[in-house]
Amino acid sequence: MLSSGMTSYLFDILSCYFKFVNYFLLLIWENVIMEKLRYLMTEKELVIMYIIKSIIESRVSTKNAAEVLGLNEYQIKHLKASVKKDGEVFIVRKNRSRKPKHTIPAKIRDKIVFLALAKYKSTNYTHLSELLREFIRYYY
């Protein structure tokens, strides 16, 4: 039978071991996520990420980065702070794969293009918009 001091000591060792394993698995998981994230980043996002990391490591000035990226210094400072806080995830656009809410359905868009190029070819833009408005109101 183990004494209470020995039990407490073993419990502490096991507790430290599980904390270490948990931390190690978390690091592996974060690296896997970051590698997937880098794979999903566009070339432009990768360039932005490289430049922001260069600013954080003091290899590039904020002014030079703003010129290269075509942004102002405030935007660069915002990107830098957000990357420090949230990591590389901040650079990736969040709604990349979603269509805007105001997108015209493909069927209607194709019909509008067909009408504009065929039936209403000789009309001006104002008259075309009026004709299309009537068409959509009547058929949809």
Secondary structure, DSSP 8 states (H G I E B T S, - for coil): ---HHHHHHHHHHHHHHHHHHHHHHHHHHHHHHHHHHHHHS-HHHHHHHHHHHHHHTTSS-HHHHHHHHT--HHHHHHHHHHHHHH-GGGGS-TTTT---TT---HHHHHHHHHHHHTTTTTS-HHHHHHHHHHHHHHH-
